[in-house]
Each structure stands twice: as structure tokens, then as C-alpha cells.
Amino acid sequence: MRGSRVFISESDLNFRRRLKDILIHSGYLIIGESSSGKHTLQMVFQLDPNLIIIEHRLSGSEDVDVAEIIGEQMVAPVVLTVDALHQDVDELVRKTGVYGVLNRTLLEVNILPVLETAMAGFERVTNLQKQVVELRKRLQERRLVEQAKGLLMETRGFTEEQAYRFMRHLSMDSCLPIVKVARSIVAAAQR
């Protein structure tokens, strides 16, 4: 996407320059670059890029999987650059955080679709993660309301519908969400 902030981590200076030229020409913003794994991690967490392009088997990262660390933190999508003869592309795209693999031949027509696909895939994943968090929250709230209804049924002899209407009435009278009313009922029962 035009204007996207890109961090490049490549040990081959000539390759990095060619890649930067192509990206700048295509409207991307290069916000940083590195040639080692440790420096890449430090810079990525400081600069908050929209896309990270990392050389597969980056020097200085022998004991650390830079792409996996970035992927676990969900900083940005990672695109790995590989040599033309690299055989394990299927394995690479299954790694945490890797959203694309870019052949080092650097044909502009091949680069942009890989980068755009990586960013779109990352956006879909982050949106799904947000939805999962929201659904978990709603499920917890529903469980809390059900627990409060159960307590009211047990302590006051209400039916399930009566317990719910009682909580709803308390909610409206006190101008509180029903989940806060339920939390209060559960907290009072635990004292």
C-alpha cells in the first residue's frame, strides 16, 4: 500500500539498495534498515513499521529466529527474502509471523503483489484476533450474568426469567450495564 512504512533487514548492501529503490519508486516509505538480527529486533520495536522485509538466515541471528519473535509480538507482517534456488518456501511461510517470501531476483512486478498480500493477510489476522478477544469478553460476561441469575434463583427462589428481569430492572434503575449488576450480585454472594 502506498505510504506504508517499511523496515528492511538485509546483509547484502547492493541488494538492499536495489530493493529500497524499487520500494521508494512504488510509493513505500523506508523507515529503517539493518544488516543484523539483533539490531533489526531493536529497531523494529522502536520504529513500529507496517511491513518488515528480512533476509532468510540473516547474519547475527543464528540462535534467534527474528521473524518468529516479531510474529509473536504481532508488530507487522514479515516477508522473507530467499535465494532463487531456495527449496523450502513451503516451510518458511508456515513460520510464525511470515506472511510472504520474496525471491531475491527483484523483479518489481513480482515484489509488489507479495508485499501487498502480506500486509492484507496481516490485517485480516489482526482483525480476527480482535474479534476473538471481543467474543471471549462477551462469553465471560454472559457466564457472569448466568452465574448471577443462578445465585438469585438459589437465594431468592426466583425462576430464571424472574432473576433476569430483576437484574434488568436493577440495571435500568442504577444506569449500569447488566454485567456490572451481575458482577455486584456475584461479589455480594462471595462475602
C-alpha positions as CSV (number, residue, x, y, z in Angstrom):
1,M,0.0,0.0,0.0
2,R,1.3,3.4,-0.9
3,G,2.8,5.2,2.0
4,S,3.3,2.0,4.1
5,R,6.3,2.2,6.4
6,V,8.8,-0.5,5.6
7,F,11.9,-1.8,7.5
8,I,14.5,-3.7,5.6
9,S,16.9,-6.1,7.1
10,E,19.4,-7.4,4.6
11,S,23.1,-8.2,4.9
12,D,23.8,-7.7,1.1
13,L,24.2,-3.9,0.7
14,N,23.7,-3.9,-3.1
15,F,20.5,-6.0,-2.8
16,R,19.2,-3.7,0.0
17,R,19.8,-0.6,-2.2
18,R,18.0,-2.1,-5.2
19,L,15.1,-3.2,-3.0
20,K,14.9,0.3,-1.5
21,D,14.9,1.9,-4.9
22,I,12.1,-0.3,-6.1
23,L,10.0,0.3,-2.9
24,I,10.6,4.1,-2.9
25,H,9.7,4.3,-6.6
26,S,6.5,2.4,-5.7
27,G,5.5,4.8,-3.0
28,Y,6.6,3.0,0.1
29,L,8.4,4.8,2.9
30,I,11.7,3.2,4.1
31,I,11.9,4.0,7.8
32,G,14.9,2.0,8.7
33,E,17.3,-0.7,7.7
34,S,19.7,-3.1,9.2
35,S,22.1,-5.9,8.4
36,S,22.0,-8.0,11.7
37,G,19.3,-9.8,13.6
38,K,19.8,-8.2,17.0
39,H,19.8,-4.7,15.5
40,T,16.7,-5.5,13.5
41,L,14.8,-6.5,16.6
42,Q,15.8,-3.3,18.5
43,M,14.8,-1.1,15.6
44,V,11.6,-2.8,14.6
45,F,10.2,-2.5,18.2
46,Q,11.2,1.2,18.2
47,L,10.0,2.2,14.7
48,D,6.7,0.3,14.5
49,P,6.7,-0.4,10.7
50,N,3.8,-1.6,8.6
51,L,6.0,-4.2,6.9
52,I,9.3,-5.8,7.6
53,I,11.4,-7.4,4.9
54,I,14.1,-9.7,6.4
55,E,16.7,-11.8,4.7
56,H,16.3,-15.5,5.5
57,R,19.3,-16.6,7.5
58,L,20.2,-13.1,8.4
59,S,23.7,-12.7,9.9
60,G,23.8,-12.2,13.6
61,S,20.6,-14.2,14.1
62,E,21.9,-17.8,14.1
63,D,20.5,-18.6,17.5
64,V,17.4,-16.4,17.2
65,D,14.5,-16.5,14.8
66,V,13.9,-12.8,14.2
67,A,10.8,-13.4,12.1
68,E,9.2,-15.6,14.8
69,I,9.9,-13.1,17.6
70,I,8.4,-10.3,15.5
71,G,5.5,-12.6,14.6
72,E,4.8,-13.5,18.3
73,Q,4.5,-9.8,19.1
74,M,2.3,-9.1,16.1
75,V,4.3,-6.0,15.2
76,A,3.9,-6.2,11.4
77,P,3.9,-8.8,8.7
78,V,7.3,-10.2,7.8
79,V,8.4,-11.0,4.3
80,L,11.5,-13.2,4.0
81,T,13.9,-12.8,1.1
82,V,15.4,-16.0,-0.2
83,D,17.8,-17.1,-2.9
84,A,16.3,-18.2,-6.2
85,L,17.2,-21.8,-5.6
86,H,15.7,-22.0,-2.1
87,Q,13.7,-25.2,-1.9
88,D,11.9,-24.8,1.5
89,V,9.5,-22.0,0.7
90,D,6.5,-24.0,1.9
91,E,8.3,-24.5,5.3
92,L,9.1,-20.8,5.5
93,V,5.6,-19.5,5.0
94,R,4.4,-21.7,7.8
95,K,6.6,-19.9,10.3
96,T,5.0,-17.6,12.9
97,G,4.9,-14.1,11.6
98,V,5.9,-14.8,8.0
99,Y,3.3,-13.6,5.5
100,G,5.3,-13.9,2.3
101,V,8.5,-15.0,0.6
102,L,10.3,-12.8,-1.9
103,N,12.7,-14.2,-4.4
104,R,16.0,-12.2,-4.5
105,T,15.8,-11.7,-8.3
106,L,13.9,-8.5,-7.5
107,L,11.6,-8.1,-10.4
108,E,9.3,-5.2,-9.5
109,V,6.3,-6.9,-11.0
110,N,6.8,-9.8,-8.6
111,I,7.7,-7.8,-5.4
112,L,4.6,-5.6,-5.0
113,P,2.0,-8.4,-5.1
114,V,3.9,-10.3,-2.4
115,L,4.1,-7.2,-0.2
116,E,0.5,-6.2,-0.7
117,T,-0.6,-9.8,0.0
118,A,1.5,-9.9,3.2
119,M,0.0,-6.7,4.5
120,A,-3.6,-7.7,3.7
121,G,-3.1,-11.1,5.3
122,F,-1.7,-9.5,8.4
123,E,-4.6,-7.1,8.6
124,R,-7.1,-10.0,8.3
125,V,-5.3,-11.9,11.1
126,T,-5.2,-8.9,13.4
127,N,-8.9,-8.2,12.8
128,L,-9.7,-11.8,13.6
129,Q,-7.7,-11.6,16.8
130,K,-9.6,-8.6,17.9
131,Q,-12.9,-10.4,17.1
132,V,-11.7,-13.4,19.2
133,V,-10.9,-11.1,22.1
134,E,-14.3,-9.4,21.9
135,L,-16.1,-12.7,21.7
136,R,-14.2,-14.0,24.7
137,K,-15.1,-10.9,26.6
138,R,-18.8,-11.3,25.7
139,L,-18.7,-15.0,26.7
140,Q,-17.2,-14.1,30.1
141,E,-19.9,-11.5,30.6
142,R,-22.6,-14.0,29.7
143,R,-21.2,-16.5,32.1
144,L,-21.2,-13.9,34.8
145,V,-24.8,-13.0,34.1
146,E,-25.8,-16.7,34.2
147,Q,-23.9,-17.1,37.5
148,A,-25.7,-14.1,39.0
149,K,-29.1,-15.5,37.8
150,G,-28.3,-18.8,39.4
151,L,-27.4,-17.1,42.6
152,L,-30.7,-15.2,42.6
153,M,-32.6,-18.3,41.8
154,E,-30.9,-20.1,44.7
155,T,-31.1,-17.4,47.3
156,R,-34.4,-15.7,46.4
157,G,-36.3,-18.6,44.8
158,F,-36.7,-16.8,41.5
159,T,-37.3,-18.6,38.3
160,E,-34.7,-18.0,35.6
161,E,-36.9,-15.4,33.9
162,Q,-37.7,-13.6,37.2
163,A,-34.0,-13.5,38.0
164,Y,-33.1,-11.9,34.7
165,R,-36.0,-9.4,34.9
166,F,-34.8,-8.5,38.5
167,M,-31.2,-7.9,37.2
168,R,-32.5,-5.9,34.2
169,H,-34.6,-3.8,36.5
170,L,-31.6,-3.1,38.8
171,S,-29.6,-2.3,35.7
172,M,-32.1,0.3,34.4
173,D,-32.7,1.8,37.9
174,S,-29.0,2.3,38.6
175,C,-28.0,3.2,35.0
176,L,-25.4,0.4,34.9
177,P,-24.8,-2.3,32.3
178,I,-26.3,-5.6,33.3
179,V,-22.9,-7.2,33.5
180,K,-21.9,-4.8,36.3
181,V,-25.1,-5.6,38.2
182,A,-24.3,-9.3,37.7
183,R,-20.7,-8.7,39.0
184,S,-22.1,-7.0,42.1
185,I,-24.5,-9.8,42.8
186,V,-21.7,-12.4,42.5
187,A,-19.4,-10.3,44.6
188,A,-22.0,-9.9,47.3
189,A,-22.7,-13.7,47.4
190,Q,-19.0,-14.4,47.9
191,R,-18.7,-12.3,51.0
